[in-house]
């Protein structure tokens, strides 16, 4: 196996493991909060349950701004008083919004990579991924779509690197798979 293949495998598995650990932490905190602070949990969910437009706005803003709020928290919000079908439609909608946020990041990088704003954002949030995006392109898109590597940041760098748009759109669509898998896990945990 080549040195590059080993690096890719290790990089993906390392970030996948981080994602699974992060998911377990969020699920553990969710279960603890729900069990020991059930009243506060119910009040919080009731307070935001009738404000889906606000919740989706905050989600989209978070996704565009490099995922500052973990998407799993929005999946937990989607659990509130919903049937399984309603829940999975909400998770799918979150996934689509996340995918579209990545497209926004791609076009931002494509069209504004020479601006001072782009340079500041890259230096602050994405510089550590830039070398790998330029070197591995589609692989990095897939890693960011499936793991906690900042998806929007990688999309922005991918656009700046002038990665092929159609390939980007296709590879990036696996972001939806991550949401559906995580959504399914969170639904199952909520049944406990």
C-alpha atoms as a printed R data frame, in Angstrom:
    type eleno elety resid chain resno       x      y       z
1   ATOM     1    CA   UNK     A     1   0.000  0.000   0.000
2   ATOM     2    CA   UNK     A     2   1.414  3.382  -0.926
3   ATOM     3    CA   UNK     A     3   2.311  6.114   1.523
4   ATOM     4    CA   UNK     A     4  -0.559  8.279   0.239
5   ATOM     5    CA   UNK     A     5  -3.079  5.457   0.578
6   ATOM     6    CA   UNK     A     6  -1.930  4.820   4.143
7   ATOM     7    CA   UNK     A     7  -2.245  8.509   4.955
8   ATOM     8    CA   UNK     A     8  -5.756  8.681   3.496
9   ATOM     9    CA   UNK     A     9  -6.864  5.570   5.346
10  ATOM    10    CA   UNK     A    10  -5.431  6.777   8.664
11  ATOM    11    CA   UNK     A    11  -6.792 10.297   8.193
12  ATOM    12    CA   UNK     A    12 -10.284  9.056   7.401
13  ATOM    13    CA   UNK     A    13 -10.371  6.483  10.214
14  ATOM    14    CA   UNK     A    14  -8.977  8.960  12.731
15  ATOM    15    CA   UNK     A    15 -11.613 11.554  11.874
16  ATOM    16    CA   UNK     A    16 -14.374  8.946  11.704
17  ATOM    17    CA   UNK     A    17 -13.401  7.801  15.198
18  ATOM    18    CA   UNK     A    18 -13.499 11.414  16.416
19  ATOM    19    CA   UNK     A    19 -16.976 11.725  14.915
20  ATOM    20    CA   UNK     A    20 -18.204  8.568  16.606
21  ATOM    21    CA   UNK     A    21 -16.741  9.654  19.943
22  ATOM    22    CA   UNK     A    22 -18.384 13.062  19.543
23  ATOM    23    CA   UNK     A    23 -21.702 11.366  18.715
24  ATOM    24    CA   UNK     A    24 -21.416  9.167  21.815
25  ATOM    25    CA   UNK     A    25 -20.661 12.205  23.996
26  ATOM    26    CA   UNK     A    26 -23.670 14.095  22.633
27  ATOM    27    CA   UNK     A    27 -25.925 11.057  23.047
28  ATOM    28    CA   UNK     A    28 -24.641 10.488  26.587
29  ATOM    29    CA   UNK     A    29 -25.256 14.110  27.545
30  ATOM    30    CA   UNK     A    30 -28.676 13.958  25.892
31  ATOM    31    CA   UNK     A    31 -29.663 10.877  27.898
32  ATOM    32    CA   UNK     A    32 -28.332 12.347  31.151
33  ATOM    33    CA   UNK     A    33 -30.068 15.665  30.555
34  ATOM    34    CA   UNK     A    34 -33.327 13.969  29.596
35  ATOM    35    CA   UNK     A    35 -33.246 11.605  32.593
36  ATOM    36    CA   UNK     A    36 -32.081 13.932  35.347
37  ATOM    37    CA   UNK     A    37 -33.378 17.248  34.052
38  ATOM    38    CA   UNK     A    38 -36.532 16.014  32.316
39  ATOM    39    CA   UNK     A    39 -38.571 19.077  33.254
40  ATOM    40    CA   UNK     A    40 -35.932 21.487  31.956
41  ATOM    41    CA   UNK     A    41 -35.541 19.382  28.806
42  ATOM    42    CA   UNK     A    42 -39.297 19.441  28.195
43  ATOM    43    CA   UNK     A    43 -39.458 23.204  28.816
44  ATOM    44    CA   UNK     A    44 -36.560 23.852  26.447
45  ATOM    45    CA   UNK     A    45 -38.076 21.706  23.718
46  ATOM    46    CA   UNK     A    46 -41.487 23.288  24.219
47  ATOM    47    CA   UNK     A    47 -39.965 26.778  23.987
48  ATOM    48    CA   UNK     A    48 -38.340 26.113  20.610
49  ATOM    49    CA   UNK     A    49 -40.750 23.539  19.188
50  ATOM    50    CA   UNK     A    50 -43.082 26.111  17.690
51  ATOM    51    CA   UNK     A    51 -40.222 28.104  16.139
52  ATOM    52    CA   UNK     A    52 -38.967 25.796  13.362
53  ATOM    53    CA   UNK     A    53 -38.087 28.684  11.045
54  ATOM    54    CA   UNK     A    54 -35.810 30.143  13.717
55  ATOM    55    CA   UNK     A    55 -34.259 26.728  14.417
56  ATOM    56    CA   UNK     A    56 -33.579 26.144  10.704
57  ATOM    57    CA   UNK     A    57 -32.172 29.674  10.352
58  ATOM    58    CA   UNK     A    58 -29.756 29.070  13.247
59  ATOM    59    CA   UNK     A    59 -28.833 25.686  11.759
60  ATOM    60    CA   UNK     A    60 -28.092 27.129   8.321
61  ATOM    61    CA   UNK     A    61 -26.103 29.984   9.841
62  ATOM    62    CA   UNK     A    62 -24.116 27.488  11.915
63  ATOM    63    CA   UNK     A    63 -23.446 25.280   8.904
64  ATOM    64    CA   UNK     A    64 -22.323 28.186   6.730
65  ATOM    65    CA   UNK     A    65 -20.098 29.415   9.579
66  ATOM    66    CA   UNK     A    66 -18.110 26.177   9.731
67  ATOM    67    CA   UNK     A    67 -20.471 24.115  11.898
68  ATOM    68    CA   UNK     A    68 -20.192 26.041  15.117
69  ATOM    69    CA   UNK     A    69 -23.166 24.131  16.576
70  ATOM    70    CA   UNK     A    70 -23.041 20.334  16.203
71  ATOM    71    CA   UNK     A    71 -25.787 19.182  13.791
72  ATOM    72    CA   UNK     A    72 -26.658 16.352  16.179
73  ATOM    73    CA   UNK     A    73 -28.215 18.914  18.532
74  ATOM    74    CA   UNK     A    74 -30.635 19.897  15.775
75  ATOM    75    CA   UNK     A    75 -31.445 16.229  15.242
76  ATOM    76    CA   UNK     A    76 -32.300 16.013  18.943
77  ATOM    77    CA   UNK     A    77 -34.552 19.062  18.515
78  ATOM    78    CA   UNK     A    78 -36.302 17.228  15.666
79  ATOM    79    CA   UNK     A    79 -37.240 14.408  18.066
80  ATOM    80    CA   UNK     A    80 -39.665 16.558  20.028
81  ATOM    81    CA   UNK     A    81 -43.214 15.210  19.754
82  ATOM    82    CA   UNK     A    82 -42.692 13.879  16.259
83  ATOM    83    CA   UNK     A    83 -43.534 10.540  14.761
84  ATOM    84    CA   UNK     A    84 -40.693  8.548  13.253
85  ATOM    85    CA   UNK     A    85 -41.748  9.637   9.756
86  ATOM    86    CA   UNK     A    86 -41.879 13.331  10.745
87  ATOM    87    CA   UNK     A    87 -38.518 13.032  12.477
88  ATOM    88    CA   UNK     A    88 -36.788 11.525   9.450
89  ATOM    89    CA   UNK     A    89 -38.283 14.186   7.159
90  ATOM    90    CA   UNK     A    90 -36.867 16.857   9.479
91  ATOM    91    CA   UNK     A    91 -33.467 15.141   9.538
92  ATOM    92    CA   UNK     A    92 -33.535 14.892   5.746
93  ATOM    93    CA   UNK     A    93 -34.363 18.596   5.554
94  ATOM    94    CA   UNK     A    94 -31.450 19.360   7.893
95  ATOM    95    CA   UNK     A    95 -29.211 17.233   5.654
96  ATOM    96    CA   UNK     A    96 -30.313 19.079   2.539
97  ATOM    97    CA   UNK     A    97 -29.730 22.451   4.208
98  ATOM    98    CA   UNK     A    98 -26.264 21.278   5.292
99  ATOM    99    CA   UNK     A    99 -25.496 20.143   1.738
100 ATOM   100    CA   UNK     A   100 -26.694 23.497   0.375
101 ATOM   101    CA   UNK     A   101 -24.555 25.307   2.954
102 ATOM   102    CA   UNK     A   102 -21.560 23.416   1.600
103 ATOM   103    CA   UNK     A   103 -22.474 24.564  -1.907
104 ATOM   104    CA   UNK     A   104 -22.609 28.147  -0.636
105 ATOM   105    CA   UNK     A   105 -19.133 27.626   0.840
106 ATOM   106    CA   UNK     A   106 -17.894 26.204  -2.466
107 ATOM   107    CA   UNK     A   107 -19.135 29.184  -4.448
108 ATOM   108    CA   UNK     A   108 -17.821 31.591  -1.830
109 ATOM   109    CA   UNK     A   109 -14.364 30.055  -2.229
110 ATOM   110    CA   UNK     A   110 -14.686 29.978  -6.009
111 ATOM   111    CA   UNK     A   111 -15.718 33.614  -6.344
112 ATOM   112    CA   UNK     A   112 -14.054 35.354  -3.400
113 ATOM   113    CA   UNK     A   113 -10.768 33.501  -2.865
114 ATOM   114    CA   UNK     A   114  -8.753 36.615  -3.706
115 ATOM   115    CA   UNK     A   115 -10.544 38.850  -1.183
116 ATOM   116    CA   UNK     A   116  -9.288 39.898   2.214
117 ATOM   117    CA   UNK     A   117 -12.393 38.370   3.862
118 ATOM   118    CA   UNK     A   118 -11.633 34.978   2.348
119 ATOM   119    CA   UNK     A   119  -7.999 35.185   3.435
120 ATOM   120    CA   UNK     A   120  -9.035 35.988   7.013
121 ATOM   121    CA   UNK     A   121 -11.603 33.171   7.130
122 ATOM   122    CA   UNK     A   122  -9.120 30.718   5.646
123 ATOM   123    CA   UNK     A   123  -6.382 31.730   8.062
124 ATOM   124    CA   UNK     A   124  -8.705 31.594  11.071
125 ATOM   125    CA   UNK     A   125 -10.740 28.451  10.365
126 ATOM   126    CA   UNK     A   126  -9.405 26.429   7.462
127 ATOM   127    CA   UNK     A   127  -5.677 26.806   6.901
128 ATOM   128    CA   UNK     A   128  -4.852 23.449   8.489
129 ATOM   129    CA   UNK     A   129  -6.977 21.685   5.842
130 ATOM   130    CA   UNK     A   130  -5.803 23.652   2.814
131 ATOM   131    CA   UNK     A   131  -2.804 21.490   1.909
132 ATOM   132    CA   UNK     A   132  -4.872 18.296   2.020
133 ATOM   133    CA   UNK     A   133  -7.729 19.840   0.023
134 ATOM   134    CA   UNK     A   134  -5.302 20.880  -2.721
135 ATOM   135    CA   UNK     A   135  -3.539 17.508  -2.652
136 ATOM   136    CA   UNK     A   136  -6.514 15.140  -2.258
137 ATOM   137    CA   UNK     A   137  -9.561 17.113  -3.477
138 ATOM   138    CA   UNK     A   138 -12.497 14.716  -3.592
139 ATOM   139    CA   UNK     A   139 -11.165 12.584  -0.758
140 ATOM   140    CA   UNK     A   140 -11.178 15.609   1.555
141 ATOM   141    CA   UNK     A   141 -14.720 16.482   0.512
142 ATOM   142    CA   UNK     A   142 -15.835 12.962   1.444
143 ATOM   143    CA   UNK     A   143 -13.982 13.073   4.776
144 ATOM   144    CA   UNK     A   144 -15.545 16.438   5.654
145 ATOM   145    CA   UNK     A   145 -18.998 15.241   4.609
146 ATOM   146    CA   UNK     A   146 -18.794 12.165   6.841
147 ATOM   147    CA   UNK     A   147 -16.699 13.287   9.820
148 ATOM   148    CA   UNK     A   148 -16.291 16.298  12.127
149 ATOM   149    CA   UNK     A   149 -13.751 17.909   9.768
150 ATOM   150    CA   UNK     A   150 -15.411 21.305   9.124
151 ATOM   151    CA   UNK     A   151 -17.515 20.611   6.062
152 ATOM   152    CA   UNK     A   152 -18.139 24.238   5.074
153 ATOM   153    CA   UNK     A   153 -14.460 25.122   5.460
154 ATOM   154    CA   UNK     A   154 -13.419 22.255   3.192
155 ATOM   155    CA   UNK     A   155 -16.126 23.236   0.695
156 ATOM   156    CA   UNK     A   156 -14.828 26.814   0.702
157 ATOM   157    CA   UNK     A   157 -11.260 25.630   0.126
158 ATOM   158    CA   UNK     A   158 -12.441 23.255  -2.582
159 ATOM   159    CA   UNK     A   159 -14.070 26.142  -4.432
160 ATOM   160    CA   UNK     A   160 -10.939 28.261  -4.031
161 ATOM   161    CA   UNK     A   161  -8.878 25.393  -5.462
162 ATOM   162    CA   UNK     A   162 -11.211 25.368  -8.494
163 ATOM   163    CA   UNK     A   163 -12.177 21.742  -7.939
164 ATOM   164    CA   UNK     A   164 -14.601 20.484 -10.613
165 ATOM   165    CA   UNK     A   165 -18.130 21.640  -9.700
166 ATOM   166    CA   UNK     A   166 -19.963 18.492 -10.800
167 ATOM   167    CA   UNK     A   167 -17.544 16.222  -8.956
168 ATOM   168    CA   UNK     A   168 -17.882 18.436  -5.904
169 ATOM   169    CA   UNK     A   169 -21.689 18.262  -6.005
170 ATOM   170    CA   UNK     A   170 -21.666 14.482  -6.368
171 ATOM   171    CA   UNK     A   171 -19.070 13.719  -3.693
172 ATOM   172    CA   UNK     A   172 -20.502 16.305  -1.325
173 ATOM   173    CA   UNK     A   173 -23.940 14.683  -1.492
174 ATOM   174    CA   UNK     A   174 -22.718 11.941   0.851
175 ATOM   175    CA   UNK     A   175 -23.247 14.552   3.573
176 ATOM   176    CA   UNK     A   176 -26.888 13.468   3.446
177 ATOM   177    CA   UNK     A   177 -25.906  9.881   4.279
178 ATOM   178    CA   UNK     A   178 -24.129 11.032   7.443
179 ATOM   179    CA   UNK     A   179 -27.232 12.889   8.607
180 ATOM   180    CA   UNK     A   180 -29.502  9.924   7.945
181 ATOM   181    CA   UNK     A   181 -27.228  7.497   9.800
182 ATOM   182    CA   UNK     A   182 -26.727  9.816  12.763
183 ATOM   183    CA   UNK     A   183 -30.427 10.650  12.736
184 ATOM   184    CA   UNK     A   184 -31.290  6.947  12.873
185 ATOM   185    CA   UNK     A   185 -28.899  6.410  15.808
186 ATOM   186    CA   UNK     A   186 -30.354  9.368  17.710
187 ATOM   187    CA   UNK     A   187 -33.908  8.118  17.054
188 ATOM   188    CA   UNK     A   188 -32.996  4.678  18.400
189 ATOM   189    CA   UNK     A   189 -31.315  6.126  21.483
190 ATOM   190    CA   UNK     A   190 -34.381  8.259  22.182
191 ATOM   191    CA   UNK     A   191 -36.458  5.065  22.319
192 ATOM   192    CA   UNK     A   192 -34.453  3.862  25.330
